[in-house]
Amino acid sequence: MDDKTRELIAIGASVGAHCQPCLRYHVNKAREVGLTDDAIREAIAVGHMVERGAMSAMREFSEELMKASPRAQQPGGERGA
């Protein structure tokens, strides 16, 4: 994998992980390896799309979990990590 591709992936992952220091680092690194601001913006947009998809999926999952598992609502019920 070349440096440009690596940095674009890292930018999207930084957005999805909500890691501001990571995003700052990888945007700067992307510019150093010659990526344009348009390419960087596109990677950021892709990260936001993944983020929105994950938020939507988690919202649906948590709603379904609470419908399907009344025990999870009780103190001392099921506990996750």
Phi and psi in degrees as a GROMACS rama.xvg file:
@    title "Ramachandran Plot"
@    xaxis  label "Phi"
@    yaxis  label "Psi"
@TYPE xy
-82.8099  166.201  ASP-2
-61.4281  -37.9  ASP-3
-64.4434  -46.3951  LYS-4
-62.7774  -43.871  THR-5
-57.7252  -44.4381  ARG-6
-69.7326  -37.0655  GLU-7
-63.5445  -41.5247  LEU-8
-63.8642  -43.6984  ILE-9
-63.2918  -35.8185  ALA-10
-63.8254  -49.7127  ILE-11
-60.6267  -41.6607  GLY-12
-65.7946  -37.7973  ALA-13
-62.5336  -41.9784  SER-14
-63.5126  -48.2661  VAL-15
-62.1354  -31.0269  GLY-16
-88.7295  -3.29726  ALA-17
59.5325  36.3332  HIS-18
-101.856  97.0232  CYS-19
-64.9907  -44.5748  GLN-20
-61.9161  -36.0154  PRO-21
-63.8301  -45.2823  CYS-22
-61.7558  -45.3529  LEU-23
-58.6962  -47.1194  ARG-24
-60.1087  -48.9219  TYR-25
-73.5531  -29.8552  HIS-26
-65.1194  -45.5176  VAL-27
-62.0321  -44.0872  ASN-28
-63.4567  -39.6552  LYS-29
-60.8134  -41.3396  ALA-30
-65.7742  -38.7122  ARG-31
-61.4321  -35.8873  GLU-32
-87.4649  3.98995  VAL-33
97.8706  13.5894  GLY-34
-76.9013  144.704  LEU-35
-81.4444  159.714  THR-36
-62.7004  -31.7449  ASP-37
-63.6056  -42.7451  ASP-38
-65.3494  -39.5526  ALA-39
-65.2179  -43.9414  ILE-40
-60.2737  -38.6394  ARG-41
-64.4997  -41.5908  GLU-42
-64.0994  -38.7284  ALA-43
-63.4138  -43.3771  ILE-44
-61.772  -40.6561  ALA-45
-63.7575  -42.3705  VAL-46
-58.5065  -40.5428  GLY-47
-67.5716  -35.3557  HIS-48
-63.9277  -44.301  MET-49
-62.6063  -43.3816  VAL-50
-59.1964  -46.5777  GLU-51
-63.6861  -40.9344  ARG-52
-62.3758  -42.9507  GLY-53
-66.2775  -39.9184  ALA-54
-64.3135  -42.5517  MET-55
-64.3532  -44.427  SER-56
-63.9936  -39.8432  ALA-57
-67.7006  -38.2907  MET-58
-60.9611  -48.0944  ARG-59
-63.4473  -43.0448  GLU-60
-61.1768  -46.5888  PHE-61
-66.3449  -37.2487  SER-62
-64.9357  -44.3909  GLU-63
-66.5933  -38.4374  GLU-64
-59.898  -44.0037  LEU-65
-71.4671  -29.0594  MET-66
-71.8949  -39.2531  LYS-67
-85.2731  -17.2697  ALA-68
-131.321  81.392  SER-69
-60.4382  -27.8028  PRO-70
-63.0384  -31.5075  ARG-71
-64.2088  -18.3757  ALA-72
-87.0706  -11.4788  GLN-73
-93.3928  145.214  GLN-74
-57.716  137.53  PRO-75
79.6031  5.40225  GLY-76
-75.4683  -158.479  GLY-77
-59.0351  139.482  GLU-78
-128.182  139.565  ARG-79
-105.283  -178.671  GLY-80
